[in-house]
């Protein structure tokens, strides 16, 4: 790997014009050579002036290796956005950095992530130390570890480079040749781009997943997903979590985890939220029958994002 390899930074955007520009400004301030940075923004069907502002910023900052705006006509989900960015990345890029529109990067974030990947051939993914933008003293799940019997994730804030099961999803770097070996970035049939699912696949390839605390990313929490119906949001969250455990968890811990989740969704059902238990059975039956089952939308004319954005 070159001292300063070309990196592709991929970020989805959905109706967050102020956030995306603030994020781009933080990329501009990086102490990494701008002629080695490819920026790809994937707009997920924004209905505001996001695309205009992004284009204006790109025109005013044309000194990067490459600036690219990919526009979807509708919101096809986070996973689709990252996949499109990856598929349209330059052949010359060696590292993919996943970021989100509601983060701002410390000026040495990209360089520290790249140096981490360069330091050990066995490291496949390097995650940043996520902290809250509103309070830099509070961390946002920088290094996480999963209890496979319960599915519960525990978070730690390491002071040194540390191996973990999952990193902060808002900012992490992965070697592009590893993505090629795995065959895809995120599953095309999912709405979310689960960093836990991704890190689990990386570890199955016998590569390390690490948190690099010297790479800092400030997170402005919930500025995109917060625009969706929270109860409906729990449907897709539950469904995709069940699909994850059905595919990657092992017996007998798989049975323990599913039982634990079922009790949790039943409790939420009793309190009036039907969506988690709906998502549970949708994930279970979809896995069994190898096709989408019990989905709230039944054709491509109506998307999951449309349904989750409805107030009722």
KENUPA-366540 format. One record per residue (C-alpha): residue number from 0; x, y, z. Coordinates in nm, 2 decimals, always signed. Layout:
<nodes>
(node NUM (X Y Z)),
...
</nodes>
This chain:
<nodes>
(node 0 (+0.00 +0.00 +0.00)),
(node 1 (+0.13 +0.35 -0.09)),
(node 2 (+0.22 +0.59 +0.19)),
(node 3 (-0.08 +0.80 +0.09)),
(node 4 (-0.32 +0.56 -0.10)),
(node 5 (-0.62 +0.70 -0.28)),
(node 6 (-0.92 +0.67 -0.05)),
(node 7 (-1.29 +0.68 -0.14)),
(node 8 (-1.51 +0.85 +0.12)),
(node 9 (-1.88 +0.75 +0.08)),
(node 10 (-2.16 +0.93 +0.24)),
(node 11 (-2.54 +0.90 +0.20)),
(node 12 (-2.75 +1.21 +0.21)),
(node 13 (-3.13 +1.25 +0.27)),
(node 14 (-3.26 +1.60 +0.32)),
(node 15 (-2.97 +1.72 +0.54)),
(node 16 (-2.82 +2.01 +0.34)),
(node 17 (-2.67 +2.19 +0.64)),
(node 18 (-2.53 +1.87 +0.79)),
(node 19 (-2.37 +1.74 +0.46)),
(node 20 (-2.19 +2.07 +0.40)),
(node 21 (-2.06 +2.08 +0.75)),
(node 22 (-1.94 +1.72 +0.70)),
(node 23 (-1.77 +1.81 +0.37)),
(node 24 (-1.60 +2.10 +0.53)),
(node 25 (-1.45 +1.86 +0.79)),
(node 26 (-1.32 +1.65 +0.50)),
(node 27 (-1.17 +1.96 +0.34)),
(node 28 (-0.98 +2.03 +0.67)),
(node 29 (-0.82 +1.68 +0.68)),
(node 30 (-0.44 +1.66 +0.70)),
(node 31 (-0.45 +1.40 +0.43)),
(node 32 (-0.35 +1.50 +0.07)),
(node 33 (-0.68 +1.61 -0.10)),
(node 34 (-0.55 +1.48 -0.44)),
(node 35 (-0.57 +1.14 -0.28)),
(node 36 (-0.93 +1.17 -0.16)),
(node 37 (-1.23 +1.07 -0.37)),
(node 38 (-1.56 +1.20 -0.23)),
(node 39 (-1.88 +1.02 -0.33)),
(node 40 (-2.21 +1.16 -0.20)),
(node 41 (-2.52 +0.94 -0.27)),
(node 42 (-2.84 +1.14 -0.24)),
(node 43 (-3.13 +0.92 -0.14)),
(node 44 (-3.41 +1.11 -0.32)),
(node 45 (-3.38 +1.44 -0.12)),
(node 46 (-3.68 +1.67 -0.17)),
(node 47 (-3.50 +1.99 -0.05)),
(node 48 (-3.20 +2.18 -0.19)),
(node 49 (-2.94 +1.93 -0.07)),
(node 50 (-2.82 +1.84 -0.42)),
(node 51 (-2.78 +2.20 -0.52)),
(node 52 (-2.57 +2.28 -0.22)),
(node 53 (-2.36 +1.97 -0.27)),
(node 54 (-2.30 +2.05 -0.64)),
(node 55 (-2.20 +2.41 -0.54)),
(node 56 (-1.96 +2.28 -0.28)),
(node 57 (-1.80 +2.04 -0.53)),
(node 58 (-1.76 +2.32 -0.79)),
(node 59 (-1.59 +2.54 -0.53)),
(node 60 (-1.36 +2.26 -0.40)),
(node 61 (-1.25 +2.08 -0.72)),
(node 62 (-0.90 +2.00 -0.59)),
(node 63 (-0.98 +1.65 -0.46)),
(node 64 (-0.89 +1.34 -0.66)),
(node 65 (-1.26 +1.32 -0.76)),
(node 66 (-1.59 +1.45 -0.65)),
(node 67 (-1.90 +1.26 -0.75)),
(node 68 (-2.27 +1.31 -0.67)),
(node 69 (-2.50 +1.01 -0.73)),
(node 70 (-2.87 +1.09 -0.72)),
(node 71 (-3.14 +0.84 -0.66)),
(node 72 (-3.49 +0.94 -0.76)),
(node 73 (-3.63 +0.79 -0.43)),
(node 74 (-3.50 +0.68 -0.09)),
(node 75 (-3.39 +0.32 -0.15)),
(node 76 (-3.22 +0.29 +0.19)),
(node 77 (-2.89 +0.33 +0.35)),
(node 78 (-2.75 +0.00 +0.22)),
(node 79 (-2.83 +0.08 -0.14)),
(node 80 (-2.66 +0.42 -0.10)),
(node 81 (-2.33 +0.27 +0.02)),
(node 82 (-2.34 -0.01 -0.23)),
(node 83 (-2.38 +0.24 -0.52)),
(node 84 (-2.10 +0.45 -0.38)),
(node 85 (-1.87 +0.15 -0.36)),
(node 86 (-1.97 +0.03 -0.71)),
(node 87 (-1.89 +0.37 -0.86)),
(node 88 (-1.56 +0.42 -0.68)),
(node 89 (-1.24 +0.47 -0.88)),
(node 90 (-1.04 +0.16 -0.97)),
(node 91 (-0.74 +0.34 -0.83)),
(node 92 (-0.88 +0.37 -0.48)),
(node 93 (-0.74 +0.13 -0.23)),
(node 94 (-0.95 +0.21 +0.08)),
(node 95 (-1.32 +0.27 +0.13)),
(node 96 (-1.42 +0.50 +0.42)),
(node 97 (-1.79 +0.49 +0.52)),
(node 98 (-1.92 +0.80 +0.68)),
(node 99 (-2.25 +0.96 +0.75)),
(node 100 (-2.39 +1.31 +0.68)),
(node 101 (-2.43 +1.39 +1.05)),
(node 102 (-2.07 +1.35 +1.15)),
(node 103 (-1.78 +1.59 +1.15)),
(node 104 (-1.42 +1.44 +1.14)),
(node 105 (-1.13 +1.55 +1.35)),
(node 106 (-0.86 +1.69 +1.11)),
(node 107 (-0.64 +1.38 +1.14)),
(node 108 (-0.92 +1.12 +1.14)),
(node 109 (-0.87 +0.99 +0.78)),
(node 110 (-0.49 +0.97 +0.82)),
(node 111 (-0.51 +0.78 +1.15)),
(node 112 (-0.76 +0.53 +1.00)),
(node 113 (-0.53 +0.48 +0.70)),
(node 114 (-0.22 +0.44 +0.91)),
(node 115 (-0.40 +0.18 +1.12)),
(node 116 (-0.49 -0.03 +0.82)),
(node 117 (-0.13 +0.00 +0.69)),
(node 118 (+0.02 -0.11 +1.03)),
(node 119 (-0.10 -0.47 +1.02)),
(node 120 (-0.20 -0.68 +0.71)),
(node 121 (-0.44 -0.87 +0.93)),
(node 122 (-0.65 -0.56 +1.01)),
(node 123 (-0.95 -0.55 +0.77)),
(node 124 (-1.16 -0.27 +0.93)),
(node 125 (-1.05 +0.03 +1.14)),
(node 126 (-1.32 +0.23 +1.32)),
(node 127 (-1.30 +0.58 +1.45)),
(node 128 (-1.37 +0.68 +1.81)),
(node 129 (-1.73 +0.81 +1.79)),
(node 130 (-1.82 +1.09 +2.03)),
(node 131 (-2.12 +1.31 +2.05)),
(node 132 (-2.10 +1.64 +1.87)),
(node 133 (-2.29 +1.81 +2.15)),
(node 134 (-2.06 +1.68 +2.42)),
(node 135 (-1.71 +1.55 +2.32)),
(node 136 (-1.66 +1.39 +2.66)),
(node 137 (-1.93 +1.13 +2.58)),
(node 138 (-1.87 +0.85 +2.34)),
(node 139 (-2.10 +0.70 +2.09)),
(node 140 (-2.03 +0.32 +2.08)),
(node 141 (-1.67 +0.33 +1.96)),
(node 142 (-1.59 -0.04 +2.03)),
(node 143 (-1.86 -0.29 +2.08)),
(node 144 (-1.88 -0.66 +2.18)),
(node 145 (-2.17 -0.89 +2.13)),
(node 146 (-2.30 -1.15 +2.36)),
(node 147 (-2.42 -1.42 +2.12)),
(node 148 (-2.65 -1.58 +2.37)),
(node 149 (-2.86 -1.27 +2.42)),
(node 150 (-2.77 -1.05 +2.13)),
(node 151 (-2.69 -0.76 +2.37)),
(node 152 (-2.41 -0.53 +2.27)),
(node 153 (-2.17 -0.38 +2.52)),
(node 154 (-1.96 -0.08 +2.44)),
(node 155 (-1.61 +0.03 +2.56)),
(node 156 (-1.41 +0.34 +2.51)),
(node 157 (-1.05 +0.21 +2.46)),
(node 158 (-0.75 +0.44 +2.50)),
(node 159 (-0.54 +0.24 +2.27)),
(node 160 (-0.59 +0.04 +1.95)),
(node 161 (-0.82 -0.24 +2.04)),
(node 162 (-0.98 -0.54 +1.87)),
(node 163 (-1.36 -0.56 +1.89)),
(node 164 (-1.67 -0.72 +1.74)),
(node 165 (-1.81 -0.40 +1.59)),
(node 166 (-1.70 -0.04 +1.54)),
(node 167 (-1.87 +0.30 +1.53)),
(node 168 (-2.09 +0.29 +1.22)),
(node 169 (-2.06 +0.66 +1.15)),
(node 170 (-1.69 +0.64 +1.04)),
(node 171 (-1.48 +0.34 +0.95)),
(node 172 (-1.23 +0.24 +0.69)),
(node 173 (-1.20 -0.09 +0.51)),
(node 174 (-0.94 -0.23 +0.26)),
(node 175 (-1.09 -0.24 -0.08)),
(node 176 (-0.93 -0.57 -0.18)),
(node 177 (-1.11 -0.72 +0.12)),
(node 178 (-1.44 -0.60 -0.01)),
(node 179 (-1.37 -0.75 -0.34)),
(node 180 (-1.30 -1.09 -0.18)),
(node 181 (-1.62 -1.07 +0.02)),
(node 182 (-1.81 -0.99 -0.30)),
(node 183 (-2.03 -0.71 -0.18)),
(node 184 (-2.03 -0.42 +0.07)),
(node 185 (-2.38 -0.45 +0.22)),
(node 186 (-2.67 -0.69 +0.14)),
(node 187 (-2.88 -0.55 -0.14)),
(node 188 (-3.21 -0.67 +0.01)),
(node 189 (-3.16 -0.48 +0.34)),
(node 190 (-3.26 -0.12 +0.42)),
(node 191 (-2.99 -0.06 +0.68)),
(node 192 (-2.62 -0.09 +0.63)),
(node 193 (-2.55 -0.28 +0.95)),
(node 194 (-2.20 -0.23 +1.07)),
(node 195 (-2.24 -0.54 +1.30)),
(node 196 (-2.33 -0.76 +1.00)),
(node 197 (-2.04 -0.62 +0.80)),
(node 198 (-1.78 -0.66 +1.08)),
(node 199 (-1.90 -1.02 +1.14)),
(node 200 (-1.84 -1.10 +0.78)),
(node 201 (-1.49 -0.94 +0.80)),
(node 202 (-1.41 -1.15 +1.10)),
(node 203 (-1.53 -1.47 +0.93)),
(node 204 (-1.26 -1.39 +0.67)),
(node 205 (-1.01 -1.41 +0.96)),
(node 206 (-0.94 -1.03 +0.95)),
(node 207 (-0.93 -0.81 +1.26)),
(node 208 (-1.18 -0.54 +1.34)),
(node 209 (-1.03 -0.27 +1.55)),
(node 210 (-1.12 +0.06 +1.71)),
(node 211 (-0.86 +0.34 +1.67)),
(node 212 (-0.92 +0.60 +1.94)),
(node 213 (-0.68 +0.85 +1.78)),
(node 214 (-0.92 +0.88 +1.49)),
(node 215 (-1.21 +1.09 +1.62)),
(node 216 (-1.56 +1.14 +1.46)),
(node 217 (-1.82 +1.37 +1.61)),
(node 218 (-2.18 +1.25 +1.57)),
(node 219 (-2.49 +1.46 +1.56)),
(node 220 (-2.73 +1.18 +1.66)),
(node 221 (-3.05 +1.08 +1.48)),
(node 222 (-3.07 +1.37 +1.22)),
(node 223 (-3.17 +1.14 +0.94)),
(node 224 (-3.34 +0.84 +1.09)),
(node 225 (-3.52 +1.07 +1.33)),
(node 226 (-3.73 +1.19 +1.05)),
(node 227 (-3.90 +0.85 +1.02)),
(node 228 (-4.19 +0.71 +1.22)),
(node 229 (-4.01 +0.57 +1.53)),
(node 230 (-4.25 +0.28 +1.57)),
(node 231 (-4.23 +0.18 +1.21)),
(node 232 (-3.86 +0.22 +1.23)),
(node 233 (-3.86 -0.06 +1.49)),
(node 234 (-4.01 -0.30 +1.24)),
(node 235 (-3.71 -0.29 +1.01)),
(node 236 (-3.47 -0.28 +1.30)),
(node 237 (-3.63 -0.60 +1.45)),
(node 238 (-3.65 -0.77 +1.11)),
(node 239 (-3.29 -0.72 +1.01)),
(node 240 (-3.16 -0.81 +1.35)),
(node 241 (-3.34 -1.14 +1.34)),
(node 242 (-3.21 -1.21 +0.99)),
(node 243 (-2.86 -1.14 +1.12)),
(node 244 (-2.88 -1.39 +1.40)),
(node 245 (-3.04 -1.65 +1.19)),
(node 246 (-2.76 -1.63 +0.94)),
(node 247 (-2.45 -1.58 +1.16)),
(node 248 (-2.53 -1.70 +1.51)),
(node 249 (-2.45 -2.06 +1.60)),
(node 250 (-2.65 -2.33 +1.79)),
(node 251 (-2.73 -2.33 +2.07)),
(node 252 (-2.67 -1.96 +2.13)),
(node 253 (-2.89 -1.88 +1.82)),
(node 254 (-3.19 -2.04 +2.01)),
(node 255 (-3.11 -1.84 +2.32)),
(node 256 (-3.08 -1.51 +2.14)),
(node 257 (-3.40 -1.56 +1.94)),
(node 258 (-3.59 -1.65 +2.26)),
(node 259 (-3.45 -1.35 +2.43)),
(node 260 (-3.56 -1.12 +2.14)),
(node 261 (-3.90 -1.28 +2.12)),
(node 262 (-3.96 -1.20 +2.49)),
(node 263 (-3.85 -0.84 +2.42)),
(node 264 (-4.08 -0.79 +2.12)),
(node 265 (-4.37 -0.94 +2.31)),
(node 266 (-4.32 -0.69 +2.60)),
(node 267 (-4.32 -0.41 +2.35)),
(node 268 (-4.64 -0.55 +2.19)),
(node 269 (-4.81 -0.55 +2.52)),
(node 270 (-4.72 -0.18 +2.56)),
(node 271 (-4.88 -0.10 +2.23)),
(node 272 (-4.60 -0.12 +1.97)),
(node 273 (-4.69 -0.40 +1.72)),
(node 274 (-4.40 -0.33 +1.48)),
(node 275 (-4.11 -0.52 +1.66)),
(node 276 (-4.31 -0.84 +1.68)),
(node 277 (-4.42 -0.80 +1.32)),
(node 278 (-4.06 -0.75 +1.22)),
(node 279 (-3.96 -1.06 +1.42)),
(node 280 (-4.19 -1.29 +1.23)),
(node 281 (-4.12 -1.12 +0.90)),
(node 282 (-3.75 -1.19 +0.95)),
(node 283 (-3.81 -1.54 +1.07)),
(node 284 (-4.04 -1.64 +0.78)),
(node 285 (-3.83 -1.46 +0.52)),
(node 286 (-3.53 -1.66 +0.63)),
(node 287 (-3.72 -1.99 +0.61)),
(node 288 (-3.89 -1.93 +0.28)),
(node 289 (-3.59 -1.74 +0.12)),
(node 290 (-3.81 -1.45 +0.01)),
(node 291 (-3.96 -1.14 +0.16)),
(node 292 (-4.26 -1.23 +0.38)),
(node 293 (-4.50 -1.02 +0.59)),
(node 294 (-4.36 -0.70 +0.45)),
(node 295 (-4.56 -0.37 +0.48)),
(node 296 (-4.50 -0.30 +0.11)),
(node 297 (-4.58 -0.56 -0.16)),
(node 298 (-4.44 -0.40 -0.48)),
(node 299 (-4.16 -0.18 -0.60)),
(node 300 (-4.39 +0.12 -0.65)),
(node 301 (-4.40 +0.17 -0.27)),
(node 302 (-4.08 +0.16 -0.08)),
(node 303 (-4.00 +0.08 +0.28)),
(node 304 (-3.87 +0.43 +0.32)),
(node 305 (-4.21 +0.57 +0.20)),
(node 306 (-4.39 +0.36 +0.46)),
(node 307 (-4.16 +0.45 +0.74)),
(node 308 (-4.19 +0.82 +0.66)),
(node 309 (-4.57 +0.82 +0.69)),
(node 310 (-4.69 +0.96 +1.02)),
(node 311 (-4.97 +0.71 +1.07)),
</nodes>
